[in-house]
């Protein structure tokens, strides 16, 4: 158990092999995620995140990481604005121990006049980046918020 709460299972703390196992050393997990956060914040072109990784945030990162690593994995995160859904998802996508397994994160940038054609062009570009290219398959995370639903037809495409 971790911090007296529910068990957490991850595959990124054991460097010798990637197998899901229960976290028995919660401080080690916190330290690993803090290191990943510092690394994320030093990456160019990424918006730096100022996060406090308390117990529940770490648990959510582990759950999100596990879900988005599944083949065709997807999750629906519910919370009030500012609760950290986007930030925790971005850190979960960056948490892979091997830099070649870090996932691309896409999020819409809604501008005035954004319409269905723009949305489909965005999706097309995202699919092209994440498609098979030889042996390389790039993992992709698409963050789609309720604020991004400018037209109901966006949901039909998703």
N, CA and C of each residue as an Amber inpcrd file, in Angstrom:
protein
   474
   0.8400000  -1.1870000   0.0000000   0.0000000   0.0000000   0.0000000
   0.8830000   1.2480000   0.0000000   0.3340000   2.3150000  -0.5180000
   1.0660000   3.5690000  -0.6040000   0.4150000   4.6260000   0.2650000
   1.1650000   5.1310000   1.2140000   0.6550000   6.2070000   2.0800000
  -0.6910000   5.8460000   2.7130000  -0.9340000   4.5580000   2.9500000
  -2.1830000   4.1450000   3.5730000  -3.3870000   4.2050000   2.6520000
  -3.1700000   4.3710000   1.3620000  -4.2690000   4.4830000   0.4070000
  -4.2720000   3.2730000  -0.5080000  -4.9840000   3.3920000  -1.6090000
  -5.0920000   2.2890000  -2.5560000  -3.7330000   1.9600000  -3.1750000
  -3.5340000   0.7050000  -3.5890000  -2.2560000   0.3390000  -4.2030000
  -2.0930000   0.9890000  -5.5750000  -0.8470000   1.2580000  -5.9360000
  -0.5130000   1.8430000  -7.2360000   0.3550000   0.8340000  -7.9780000
   0.0210000   0.5780000  -9.2320000   0.8000000  -0.3190000 -10.0650000
   1.3620000   0.4680000 -11.2380000   2.6870000   0.3650000 -11.4340000
   3.3480000   1.0610000 -12.5390000   4.4170000   0.1530000 -13.1270000
   4.9110000   0.5250000 -14.2880000   5.9660000  -0.2620000 -14.9200000
   7.2270000   0.5490000 -15.1850000   7.3480000   1.7270000 -14.6160000
   8.4990000   2.5520000 -14.9640000   9.5250000   2.7540000 -13.8530000
   9.3510000   2.1690000 -12.6780000  10.3660000   2.3260000 -11.6310000
  11.4370000   1.2440000 -11.6820000  11.1010000   0.0900000 -12.1890000
  12.0520000  -1.0150000 -12.2800000  12.8140000  -0.8890000 -13.5950000
  14.0800000  -0.4700000 -13.5110000  14.8470000  -0.2260000 -14.7250000
  15.2590000  -1.5000000 -15.4430000  15.3440000  -2.6330000 -14.7230000
  15.8090000  -3.8630000 -15.3520000  14.7810000  -4.4640000 -16.3010000
  13.4850000  -4.3110000 -15.9850000  12.4530000  -4.8040000 -16.8910000
  11.1740000  -4.0110000 -16.6680000  10.4300000  -3.8690000 -17.7470000
   9.1830000  -3.1250000 -17.6530000   8.0440000  -4.0960000 -17.4110000
   7.6890000  -4.2400000 -16.1610000   6.5780000  -5.0930000 -15.7700000
   5.7850000  -4.3340000 -14.7100000   4.4770000  -4.4390000 -14.7950000
   3.6550000  -3.7460000 -13.8080000   3.8170000  -4.4050000 -12.4540000
   4.1100000  -3.5850000 -11.4720000   4.2350000  -4.0880000 -10.1100000
   3.7520000  -3.0170000  -9.1420000   3.3730000  -3.4770000  -7.9660000
   2.8600000  -2.5450000  -6.9640000   3.9930000  -1.6810000  -6.4340000
   3.6950000  -0.4150000  -6.2350000   4.6720000   0.5110000  -5.6810000
   4.7520000   0.2710000  -4.1790000   5.9300000  -0.1140000  -3.7170000
   6.1320000  -0.3260000  -2.2810000   6.9470000   0.8120000  -1.6750000
   7.6050000   1.5880000  -2.5210000   8.4210000   2.7050000  -2.0630000
   7.8430000   4.0000000  -2.6500000   6.8220000   4.5280000  -1.9790000
   6.1360000   5.7240000  -2.4680000   7.0770000   6.9280000  -2.5850000
   7.9830000   7.1620000  -1.6270000   8.9180000   8.2910000  -1.7830000
   9.7870000   8.1770000  -3.0420000  10.1430000   6.9490000  -3.4240000
  10.9270000   6.7630000  -4.6510000  10.0980000   7.1620000  -5.8770000
   8.8110000   6.8150000  -5.8800000   7.9250000   7.2030000  -6.9730000
   7.7880000   8.7210000  -7.0270000   7.6040000   9.3530000  -5.8780000
   7.5020000  10.8160000  -5.8260000   8.7830000  11.4640000  -6.3560000
   9.9240000  10.9360000  -5.9600000  11.2040000  11.4730000  -6.4140000
  11.3470000  11.3130000  -7.9300000  10.9660000  10.1460000  -8.4540000
  11.0450000   9.8990000  -9.9040000  10.1690000  10.9010000 -10.6640000
   8.9300000  11.0730000 -10.2120000   8.0160000  11.9900000 -10.9000000
   8.4670000  13.4410000 -10.7700000   9.0460000  13.8090000  -9.6340000
   9.5950000  15.1630000  -9.4960000  10.7510000  15.3840000 -10.4670000
  11.5970000  14.3620000 -10.6480000  12.6940000  14.4580000 -11.6140000
  12.1390000  14.6090000 -13.0320000  11.0920000  13.8450000 -13.3420000
  10.4680000  13.9460000 -14.6620000   9.8580000  15.3300000 -14.8670000
   9.2660000  15.8830000 -13.8170000   8.6800000  17.2210000 -13.9040000
   9.7580000  18.2650000 -14.1650000  10.8800000  18.1610000 -13.4740000
  11.9890000  19.0910000 -13.6930000  12.5040000  18.9460000 -15.1300000
  12.6460000  17.7060000 -15.5890000  13.0970000  17.4590000 -16.9570000
  12.1060000  18.0340000 -17.9690000  10.8190000  17.8230000 -17.7260000
   9.7730000  18.3600000 -18.6130000   9.8670000  19.8800000 -18.6880000
  10.0550000  20.5170000 -17.5490000  10.0940000  21.9770000 -17.4950000
  11.3200000  22.5680000 -18.1760000  12.3670000  21.7620000 -18.3960000
  13.5650000  22.2630000 -19.0700000  13.5210000  22.0210000 -20.5770000
  12.5140000  21.2920000 -21.0430000  12.4090000  20.9950000 -22.4720000
  11.9720000  22.2490000 -23.2300000  12.6550000  22.5450000 -24.3440000
  12.2240000  23.6900000 -25.1460000  10.8840000  23.3980000 -25.8110000
  10.1360000  24.4060000 -26.0980000   8.8340000  24.3440000 -26.7710000
   7.7250000  23.7480000 -25.9060000   8.0170000  23.3790000 -24.6800000
   6.9750000  22.8790000 -23.7880000   6.6840000  23.9400000 -22.7420000
   5.4140000  24.1410000 -22.4610000   5.0240000  25.1030000 -21.4440000
   5.3390000  24.4980000 -20.0810000   6.1250000  25.1980000 -19.2950000
   6.5170000  24.6490000 -18.0040000   5.3180000  24.5880000 -17.0560000
   5.3350000  23.5660000 -16.2070000   4.2330000  23.3400000 -15.2740000
   4.7600000  23.4630000 -13.8570000   4.0500000  24.1880000 -13.0350000
   4.4010000  24.3480000 -11.6390000   3.4430000  23.4800000 -10.8260000
   3.8320000  22.2330000 -10.5850000   2.9570000  21.2810000  -9.9100000
   3.5000000  20.8910000  -8.5470000   2.5930000  20.6390000  -7.6290000
   2.9350000  20.0380000  -6.3440000   2.4400000  18.6010000  -6.4160000
   3.3600000  17.6520000  -6.3230000   2.9930000  16.2490000  -6.4740000
   2.6580000  15.6470000  -5.1130000   1.4350000  15.8820000  -4.6750000
   0.9490000  15.2850000  -3.4340000   0.4400000  13.8870000  -3.7500000
   0.0590000  13.1360000  -2.7450000  -0.3050000  11.7350000  -2.9000000
  -1.3460000  11.4470000  -3.9610000  -2.4710000  12.1810000  -3.9320000
  -3.5300000  11.9290000  -4.9100000  -3.0870000  12.2720000  -6.3300000
  -2.2920000  13.3240000  -6.4920000  -1.8040000  13.6840000  -7.8230000
  -0.9230000  12.5700000  -8.3820000  -0.0710000  12.0080000  -7.5420000
   0.8040000  10.9120000  -7.9720000  -0.0200000   9.6840000  -8.3450000
  -1.0440000   9.3930000  -7.5550000  -1.9300000   8.2680000  -7.8600000
  -2.6200000   8.4750000  -9.2000000  -3.0980000   9.6910000  -9.4490000
  -3.7660000   9.9790000 -10.7220000  -2.7930000   9.8750000 -11.8920000
  -1.5720000  10.3540000 -11.7270000  -0.5680000  10.2470000 -12.7940000
  -0.3220000   8.7800000 -13.1340000  -0.1870000   7.9440000 -12.1030000
   0.0480000   6.5110000 -12.3280000  -1.1230000   5.8720000 -13.0800000
  -2.3400000   6.2280000 -12.7000000  -3.5220000   5.6730000 -13.3740000
  -3.6050000   6.1450000 -14.8150000  -3.3790000   7.4400000 -15.0380000
  -3.4310000   7.9850000 -16.3970000  -2.3540000   7.3390000 -17.2570000
  -1.1570000   7.2110000 -16.7040000  -0.0360000   6.5890000 -17.4330000
  -0.4050000   5.1680000 -17.8540000  -0.9630000   4.4280000 -16.9370000
  -1.3140000   3.0410000 -17.2420000  -2.3890000   2.9690000 -18.3350000
  -3.3650000   3.8360000 -18.2690000  -4.4480000   3.8300000 -19.2600000
  -3.9360000   4.2360000 -20.6370000  -3.1760000   5.3220000 -20.7200000
  -2.7510000   5.7970000 -22.0360000  -1.6780000   4.9090000 -22.6440000
  -1.0820000   4.0290000 -21.8570000  -0.1240000   3.0750000 -22.4040000
  -0.7930000   1.8300000 -22.9660000  -2.0700000   1.6540000 -22.6820000
  -2.7940000   0.5280000 -23.2600000  -2.9790000   0.7600000 -24.7550000
  -3.0430000  -0.3110000 -25.5010000  -3.3420000  -0.1810000 -26.9200000
  -4.7430000   0.3920000 -27.0410000  -4.8730000   1.4900000 -27.7560000
  -6.1320000   2.2170000 -27.9170000  -6.6980000   2.6900000 -26.5800000
  -5.8240000   2.9130000 -25.6150000  -6.2650000   3.3630000 -24.3060000
  -6.7540000   4.8000000 -24.3440000  -7.8170000   5.0520000 -23.6440000
  -8.3500000   6.4050000 -23.5530000  -9.0300000   6.5630000 -22.1980000
  -9.0390000   7.7860000 -21.7190000  -9.7020000   8.0100000 -20.4370000
 -10.4740000   9.3280000 -20.4870000 -11.4650000   9.3770000 -19.6490000
 -12.3400000  10.5410000 -19.5460000 -12.1140000  11.1120000 -18.1530000
 -11.4870000  12.2670000 -18.0740000 -11.1660000  12.8800000 -16.7950000
 -12.1830000  13.9750000 -16.4960000 -12.7430000  13.9230000 -15.3100000
 -13.7580000  14.8850000 -14.9030000 -13.2320000  15.6720000 -13.7140000
 -13.4080000  16.9760000 -13.7420000 -12.9960000  17.8100000 -12.6300000
 -13.2680000  19.2630000 -12.9540000 -13.2440000  20.0870000 -11.9260000
 -13.4650000  21.5140000 -12.1350000 -12.2250000  22.1250000 -12.7780000
 -12.4060000  23.2680000 -13.4150000 -11.2920000  23.9650000 -14.0370000
 -10.1880000  24.2400000 -13.0300000  -8.9650000  23.9780000 -13.4350000
  -7.8270000  24.2150000 -12.5500000  -7.5070000  23.0500000 -11.6350000
  -8.1700000  21.9120000 -11.8350000  -7.9190000  20.7590000 -10.9540000
  -6.7030000  19.9490000 -11.3960000  -6.1280000  20.2570000 -12.5530000
  -4.8900000  19.6120000 -12.9690000  -5.0320000  18.4890000 -13.9700000
  -6.1890000  18.3330000 -14.5690000  -6.3800000  17.2330000 -15.5290000
  -5.3590000  17.3050000 -16.6640000  -5.1980000  18.4750000 -17.2690000
  -4.2790000  18.6130000 -18.4030000  -2.8330000  18.4190000 -17.9590000
  -2.4530000  19.0460000 -16.8700000  -1.0660000  18.9680000 -16.4020000
  -0.6830000  17.5460000 -16.0070000  -1.5560000  16.8590000 -15.2850000
  -1.2570000  15.4920000 -14.8850000  -1.1730000  14.5750000 -16.0980000
  -2.0130000  14.8100000 -17.0900000  -1.9630000  14.0070000 -18.3120000
  -0.6670000  14.2520000 -19.0630000  -0.2570000  15.5080000 -19.1500000
   1.0100000  15.8280000 -19.8210000   2.1940000  15.1680000 -19.1080000
   2.2010000  15.2110000 -17.7870000   3.2980000  14.5840000 -17.0440000
   3.2360000  13.0640000 -17.1850000   2.0560000  12.4800000 -17.1800000
   1.9180000  11.0340000 -17.3670000   2.4530000  10.6200000 -18.7420000
   2.1920000  11.4250000 -19.7600000   2.6780000  11.1200000 -21.1020000
   4.1910000  11.2430000 -21.1900000   4.7760000  12.0090000 -20.2900000
   6.2190000  12.2440000 -20.2770000   6.9410000  11.3070000 -19.3050000
   6.2170000  10.5020000 -18.5600000   6.7990000   9.7180000 -17.4600000
   7.5390000   8.4630000 -17.8860000   7.5070000   8.1050000 -19.1380000
   8.1720000   6.8760000 -19.5890000   9.6650000   6.9420000 -19.2620000
  10.2330000   5.8270000 -18.7830000  11.6530000   5.8450000 -18.4210000
  12.5690000   5.9670000 -19.6380000  12.1450000   5.4480000 -20.7730000
  12.9320000   5.4960000 -21.9920000  12.4890000   6.7080000 -22.8150000
  13.3940000   7.6430000 -23.0980000  13.0040000   8.8460000 -23.8520000
  12.3530000   8.5420000 -25.2010000  12.6490000   7.3840000 -25.7790000
  12.0360000   7.0560000 -27.0680000  10.5700000   6.6630000 -26.9070000
  10.1110000   6.4020000 -25.6720000   8.7140000   6.0360000 -25.4290000
   7.8630000   7.2030000 -24.9500000   8.4570000   8.3810000 -24.8330000
   7.6890000   9.5450000 -24.4200000   6.6570000   9.8460000 -25.5040000
   5.4550000  10.1600000 -25.0950000   4.3550000  10.3280000 -26.0430000
   4.2240000  11.7690000 -26.5080000   3.7800000  11.9010000 -27.7480000
   3.4380000  13.2230000 -28.2750000   2.1070000  13.6430000 -27.6730000
   2.0140000  14.8880000 -27.2450000   0.7700000  15.3970000 -26.6860000
   0.2420000  16.4870000 -27.6080000  -1.0050000  16.3310000 -28.0130000
  -1.6650000  17.2990000 -28.8790000  -2.8440000  17.9030000 -28.1400000
  -3.0340000  19.1840000 -28.3300000  -4.1940000  19.8730000 -27.7780000
  -4.5720000  20.9760000 -28.7420000  -5.8740000  21.1290000 -28.9380000
  -6.3660000  22.1520000 -29.8570000  -6.0220000  23.5550000 -29.3570000
  -5.7780000  24.4430000 -30.3000000  -5.6600000  25.8630000 -29.9970000
  -6.8130000  26.5420000 -30.7240000  -7.8630000  26.8110000 -29.9990000
  -9.0570000  27.3990000 -30.5930000  -8.8270000  28.8900000 -30.8100000
  -9.0350000  29.3100000 -32.0530000  -8.9210000  30.7260000 -32.3920000
 -10.2440000  31.1780000 -32.9740000 -10.3980000  32.4580000 -33.0810000
 -11.6310000  33.0050000 -33.6540000 -11.8310000  32.4460000 -35.0620000
 -13.0310000  31.9880000 -35.3310000 -13.3430000  31.4400000 -36.6380000
 -12.9800000  29.9670000 -36.7980000 -12.5440000  29.3140000 -35.7090000
 -12.1950000  27.8890000 -35.7710000 -13.4410000  27.0940000 -36.1200000
 -13.3620000  26.2930000 -37.1930000 -14.5500000  25.5890000 -37.6640000
 -14.2630000  24.0990000 -37.8610000 -15.2220000  23.3880000 -38.4010000
 -15.1110000  21.9410000 -38.5840000 -13.9570000  21.5790000 -39.5150000
 -13.7470000  22.3530000 -40.5600000 -12.6320000  22.0760000 -41.4730000
 -11.2990000  22.1980000 -40.7470000 -11.1380000  23.2380000 -39.9310000
  -9.9090000  23.4200000 -39.1510000  -9.7140000  22.2490000 -38.1940000
 -10.8030000  21.8160000 -37.5690000 -10.7430000  20.6990000 -36.6280000
 -10.2980000  19.4190000 -37.3410000 -10.8730000  19.1600000 -38.5010000
 -10.5090000  17.9520000 -39.2560000  -9.0750000  18.0370000 -39.7630000
  -8.6150000  19.2070000 -40.1380000  -7.2200000  19.3750000 -40.5490000
  -6.2830000  19.0960000 -39.3780000  -6.6640000  19.5610000 -38.1930000
  -5.8700000  19.2930000 -36.9920000  -5.7910000  17.7880000 -36.7390000
  -6.9410000  17.1100000 -36.7890000  -6.9710000  15.6660000 -36.5660000
  -6.1370000  14.9270000 -37.6120000  -6.2360000  15.3600000 -38.8500000
  -5.4710000  14.7370000 -39.9200000  -3.9740000  14.8510000 -39.6510000
  -3.5240000  16.0350000 -39.2530000  -2.1130000  16.2330000 -38.9240000
  -1.6760000  15.3770000 -37.7440000  -2.5440000  15.2750000 -36.7470000
  -2.2330000  14.4520000 -35.5780000  -2.1210000  12.9860000 -35.9690000
  -3.0410000  12.5100000 -36.8050000  -3.0100000  11.1120000 -37.2450000
  -1.7610000  10.8250000 -38.0700000  -1.3500000  11.7710000 -38.8900000
  -0.1470000  11.5730000 -39.7000000   1.0940000  11.4320000 -38.8200000
   1.1760000  12.2230000 -37.7670000   2.3230000  12.1430000 -36.8650000
   2.3420000  10.8190000 -36.1190000   1.1740000  10.3200000 -35.7390000
   1.1220000   9.1070000 -34.9310000   1.0180000   7.8270000 -35.7510000
   0.9830000   7.9330000 -37.0700000   0.8400000   6.7460000 -37.9230000
   2.1470000   5.9700000 -38.0010000   2.0380000   4.7400000 -38.4410000
   3.2290000   3.9180000 -38.6430000   4.1310000   4.5650000 -39.6800000
   5.3980000   4.6130000 -39.3640000   6.4240000   5.0350000 -40.3200000
   7.5300000   3.9970000 -40.2190000   7.4560000   2.9880000 -41.0580000
   8.4140000   1.8980000 -40.9480000   8.1560000   1.1510000 -39.6550000
   9.1840000   1.0070000 -38.8320000   9.0220000   0.3160000 -37.5530000
   8.6420000   1.2780000 -36.4350000   8.7650000   2.5700000 -36.6670000
   8.4930000   3.5600000 -35.6210000   7.0100000   3.8580000 -35.5450000
   6.4440000   3.6350000 -34.3950000   5.0560000   4.0280000 -34.1650000
   5.0970000   5.0150000 -33.0070000   4.7190000   6.2290000 -33.2730000
   4.7680000   7.2520000 -32.2460000   3.4780000   7.2310000 -31.4380000
   3.6090000   7.0890000 -30.1380000   2.4380000   7.1130000 -29.2720000
   1.9510000   8.5500000 -29.1540000   0.6410000   8.7030000 -29.0960000
   0.0540000  10.0360000 -29.1180000  -1.0130000  10.1690000 -28.0530000
  -1.0440000  11.3250000 -27.4170000  -2.0900000  11.6750000 -26.4620000
  -2.7920000  12.9070000 -27.0090000  -4.1100000  12.8420000 -27.0700000
  -4.9100000  13.9720000 -27.5490000  -5.7550000  14.4630000 -26.3880000
  -5.4770000  15.6660000 -25.9390000  -6.2380000  16.2750000 -24.8500000
  -7.3490000  17.1040000 -25.4900000  -8.5720000  16.7080000 -25.2030000
  -9.7360000  17.3580000 -25.7990000 -10.6580000  17.7740000 -24.6640000
 -10.7710000  19.0520000 -24.4550000 -11.5140000  19.6120000 -23.3310000
 -12.9130000  20.0390000 -23.7460000 -13.7830000  20.2200000 -22.7750000
 -15.1320000  20.7160000 -23.0730000 -15.0790000  22.1110000 -23.6960000
 -14.0560000  22.8730000 -23.3800000 -13.9040000  24.2070000 -23.9730000
 -13.5440000  24.1440000 -25.4550000 -13.0520000  22.9800000 -25.9070000
 -12.6560000  22.8130000 -27.3040000 -13.8250000  22.4630000 -28.2120000
 -14.9700000  22.1780000 -27.6280000 -16.1380000  21.8050000 -28.4250000
 -16.8310000  23.0850000 -28.8840000 -16.3240000  23.6430000 -29.9750000
 -16.8860000  24.8620000 -30.5350000 -18.1710000  24.5360000 -31.2880000
 -18.1710000  23.3900000 -31.9380000 -19.3590000  22.9140000 -32.6580000
 -19.6290000  21.4720000 -32.2240000 -20.8940000  21.1180000 -32.1110000
 -21.2420000  19.7660000 -31.6860000 -20.7220000  18.7000000 -32.6270000
 -20.5250000  19.0470000 -33.8820000 -20.0390000  18.0780000 -34.8650000
 -18.6150000  17.5980000 -34.5410000 -17.8670000  18.3600000 -33.7270000
 -16.5380000  17.9110000 -33.2820000 -16.6660000  16.5950000 -32.5340000
 -17.6740000  16.4910000 -31.6990000 -17.8840000  15.2740000 -30.9110000
 -18.2290000  14.0940000 -31.8020000 -18.9610000  14.3450000 -32.8710000
 -19.3170000  13.2710000 -33.7980000 -18.0600000  12.7140000 -34.4670000
 -17.1130000  13.5650000 -34.7760000 -15.8630000  13.1080000 -35.3990000
 -15.0120000  12.3110000 -34.4220000 -15.0410000  12.7010000 -33.1690000
 -14.2730000  11.9780000 -32.1610000 -14.9090000  10.6230000 -31.9340000
